[in-house]
Amino acid sequence: MWEKRKRIAVMVDYLTSEYTEELLDGISRCCKENNVDLLNLVCGELKYNRNGTSYQYVAITSLIRKNSVDGIVFTSGTQMHNVTSDFFTEYAKNFNVPYISNVSTVLPGIPSIISDSSKAFSDLLDYLIQNQKCKKILLMGVKSISSEVEERTRLFFDAIEKHGIAKDSVTVLKGKFDYPSAKEQLKNYYQENNSFDFDTIVSLNDDMAFACIDFCREIGLKVPEDVIVSGFDDLPRSSFSNLPLTTISQRISEQGYQAAQCVIDQINGIKVPLVQKIQASVVLRASTERIKYDESLSNQSELIYKDSSKYSVYEWFIKRNQLFDATKFYTESSQNINLAQLKKILIRDLPKFDVNSLCIVVYDNPIEKQKPFDTFELPEKASVLAAYNKASDYVLDIYDDAVVFNPQIEIIPKQFDYFIKGDMVCVSLFKGTVQYGYMVFNKGNTDMTVYDILTRTISSLIGSVFSYKIVLDEQEKLRDRWIKTDIMASTDQLTGIKNRRYFFDIGKTTMTFAETVAQEGLVIFCDMDGLRKINDTYGHDAGDNAIISEAKILVKNFRTSDVVARIAGDEFAIICHGITLKDFDRIKTNIEKDCEKWTEENNSPFKLSITMGAVKYPSETVGYDLDKLLSLADKTLYELKRIKKKQSL
C-alpha cells in the first residue's frame, strides 16, 4: 500500500532558466535526501507580460493549497524585477500553506536564504585592479526595481570606492538582465560616442556578460587582451562557453538546498532563523586573464580558478538529438485532431522523452483570462485527459470513461496520486487567453529546454482540439439550421454546392468564432480560366458542364468542414480553418492534376483550368474581416492571372 509522503512546492519562473535549473538542483537534492516529494510550479513572472499571454503561467499557483502541499519555497530572485518586496511578501503570505521559505532576497517575516556577495565583489575588484591593472571600468547594470539588483550595484560601487576610484568615473549602462537588451545598450553607446575605450566590463549577470564579449569581438576588440569581462551568477554556460567567463558564484544550488531544508525543518517542528547567508565567491576563468594570475600580488586567498568544461561532447550530442525529437513531435502533431487522436499521440510519443509519469488535467469548460492576474480560481470540475506511469506500466486507455474530479480538493484524482512522487513539474496548459488545464509530470534526464518545448506543444495541441471542436460543433449547428429552414436559398442550383448567400452568412459567423478562439486559416478566391471563350466557342451547355466539373473537383480536394461556394458565374470562394499556405500549395497542385485528368478522360476540346488566390487569416492589416480578406485574395488571384496570360503569349 502506497503511503503518502510530505510534499513541498517551489515557485519557479520558466523551465529554461539556467538560474532556475541550478536552484532546482539543490532543492531536488535536499528533498531526495529527506524522502520528501517536490512539485516544481512553472509560474512565469508576476506583473510582467513579456510574451503577450505569458501571465497565464501564474494560474498553476492555484494548486498551492493546504490539502495538497505541506510547504513552499518562493524564488523571489526571479520574481522581483517587476514587483516590490512589500508586494511579493503579501503575495507569498496569501497562500494557505503552513510552512514557507524564500530564496535570493530578504522578505520580512519569512525565513529567507540569501547570498552575501560583499566580500566576493571586493575580491573581484582587487583581482581586476591589482592583478590585471584595470583602470577604466564599464558597469553593465540592470533596469529593475529589484532589491537584489540594487544590492549588487551598491556592492560594486563600495568595492571601487575602496580602491580610490571615483563613482562618476565609472560608466553605467542598464540592460534588462538578458543578452539582447545588453547588446542593444552597448551598440547605442558605441554609436553615440563613436568609441569604446574601456579596458574592463563588470556585468551584473552572466547573460549580459556574454553579450559584452560578443559585442567587443564585433567591433574588433579582443577579450581579454583589450577588454576584460566578468559576470555574476556562475551559470553552467560560464564554464563551457567558447571563452570561459570569470564570474561570482552565489552557490545557487546550495541556496536551493538550504531553502528546501528550511521548509522541511519547519514541517518537523525545528525552529529556523529568519535570515541565513551563504557566502559568494569569485570564480576566475579566461575572460579576465589578460595578465597571468600572480597570487603574490593579491591577499585574496579565496579566489577559485576554474577553466574546465562541465559538459562532454557526448552529452552535447544527446541533447541535440533530444531537441530534434521534440521538434519532430511538434511538427508531426501540428494538425486538426480530435480528443481521441490527441490521447493516442500523447501516450505513444511522450515516453521517448524520458517522462517517467504524467497526468494531463483539462477543465470541463476552458476559462478565458484576457488580462494579467495574480490569482486564478480553479473550477470545481476537471477530468484526466492522459495518464501513465512507467514504473507500474499503467496507461489510461483512450477508450476508458473520463476520470472526473475536483481540482480544488486534489491536484490529480486519488487513483493517480502515487504518480506525484519524487521530483515533479507542474505547468499551466493554455493557448492565447484561454486556460485549458494543467500538466503534472515526472521529468527524467532530458534537457529542460526539451521539456519546455513539449509543454508548449501539448498546450497548443489541447487548444487546437478544443478550438477545432467548437468550430465543428458550431458549423454543424449552422448546417442543420440551414438544411431545415433554407436549404434551397443556400444551394447553387447549377453545381449543387453552396451559393454566395450561404458563403457570406456562414463565412462571417465562422470568422467570428475563429476570432474568439484565436484560430488561423485561409480565405481562397477562385476564377475559372477561359470560361467566356468556352461559352462563345462550344456553347453555354459546355460552359455549364465546365463549371459543374470544376465545382466537383474543388469539393473533392477540400475537407467537409471547409466552406466551398460558387459566388458568381465562374467564381468560387473557400474558407479553410487550420490550413497553412504550405498546405494550400499541395491542394492547388492536386486540383491542377484533377483538371488535367478531367480534360483527358472527357476528350474535351477545351482545357479545364482554374486560378486560385489565397490569403491567411487573421491578416496583419484586416484581421478577420471576411469581405476585406476576400478582396485581398482577389488581388492575389489577379496577379496570378496576369502571370498566366503573359506566359501564354
HELIX and SHEET records of a PDB file:
HELIX    1   1 GLU A   18  GLU A   33  1                                  16    
HELIX    2   2 SER A   54  LEU A   63  5                                  10    
HELIX    3   3 SER A   76  THR A   78  5                                   3    
HELIX    4   4 SER A   85  LYS A   93  1                                   9    
HELIX    5   5 SER A  118  ASP A  126  1                                   9    
HELIX    6   6 TYR A  127  ASN A  131  3                                   5    
HELIX    7   7 SER A  147  LYS A  162  1                                  16    
HELIX    8   8 LYS A  167  SER A  169  5                                   3    
HELIX    9   9 TYR A  179  ASN A  193  1                                  15    
HELIX   10  10 ASP A  206  GLU A  218  1                                  13    
HELIX   11  11 ARG A  237  PHE A  240  1                                   4    
HELIX   12  12 ILE A  252  ILE A  267  1                                  16    
HELIX   13  13 ALA A  286  THR A  288  5                                   3    
HELIX   14  14 GLU A  295  LEU A  297  5                                   3    
HELIX   15  15 VAL A  313  SER A  333  1                                  21    
HELIX   16  16 LEU A  339  ASP A  349  1                                  11    
HELIX   17  17 LEU A  350  PHE A  353  5                                   4    
HELIX   18  18 LYS A  414  PHE A  419  5                                   6    
HELIX   19  19 MET A  448  THR A  485  1                                  38    
HELIX   20  20 ILE A  487  SER A  490  1                                   4    
HELIX   21  21 ARG A  500  THR A  516  1                                  17    
HELIX   22  22 LEU A  531  TYR A  538  1                                   8    
HELIX   23  23 HIS A  540  ASN A  557  1                                  18    
HELIX   24  24 LEU A  581  GLU A  601  1                                  21    
HELIX   25  25 LEU A  626  SER A  648  1                                  23    
SHEET    1   A11 VAL A 275  GLN A 279  0                                        
SHEET    2   A11 SER A 112  ASP A 116  1                                        
SHEET    3   A11 TYR A  99  VAL A 103  1                                        
SHEET    4   A11 GLY A  71  THR A  75  1                                        
SHEET    5   A11 ARG A   7  VAL A  12  1                                        
SHEET    6   A11 ASP A  37  VAL A  42  1                                        
SHEET    7   A11 ASP A 423  LYS A 431  1                                        
SHEET    8   A11 VAL A 434  LYS A 443 -1                                        
SHEET    9   A11 VAL A 355  GLU A 368 -1                                        
SHEET   10   A11 ALA A 382  ASN A 389 -1                                        
SHEET   11   A11 TYR A 394  VAL A 395 -1                                        
SHEET    1   B11 VAL A 275  GLN A 279  0                                        
SHEET    2   B11 SER A 112  ASP A 116  1                                        
SHEET    3   B11 TYR A  99  VAL A 103  1                                        
SHEET    4   B11 GLY A  71  THR A  75  1                                        
SHEET    5   B11 ARG A   7  VAL A  12  1                                        
SHEET    6   B11 ASP A  37  VAL A  42  1                                        
SHEET    7   B11 ASP A 423  LYS A 431  1                                        
SHEET    8   B11 VAL A 434  LYS A 443 -1                                        
SHEET    9   B11 VAL A 355  GLU A 368 -1                                        
SHEET   10   B11 ALA A 382  ASN A 389 -1                                        
SHEET   11   B11 VAL A 403  PHE A 405 -1                                        
SHEET    1   C 4 THR A 171  GLY A 175  0                                        
SHEET    2   C 4 ILE A 137  VAL A 142  1                                        
SHEET    3   C 4 THR A 200  SER A 203  1                                        
SHEET    4   C 4 ILE A 228  SER A 230  1                                        
SHEET    1   D 3 THR A 247  SER A 249  0                                        
SHEET    2   D 3 SER A 281  LEU A 284 -1                                        
SHEET    3   D 3 ILE A 304  TYR A 305  1                                        
SHEET    1   E 5 LYS A 498  ASN A 499  0                                        
SHEET    2   E 5 VAL A 563  ARG A 566  1                                        
SHEET    3   E 5 GLU A 571  HIS A 577 -1                                        
SHEET    4   E 5 GLY A 521  MET A 528 -1                                        
SHEET    5   E 5 ILE A 610  TYR A 617 -1                                        
END                                                                             
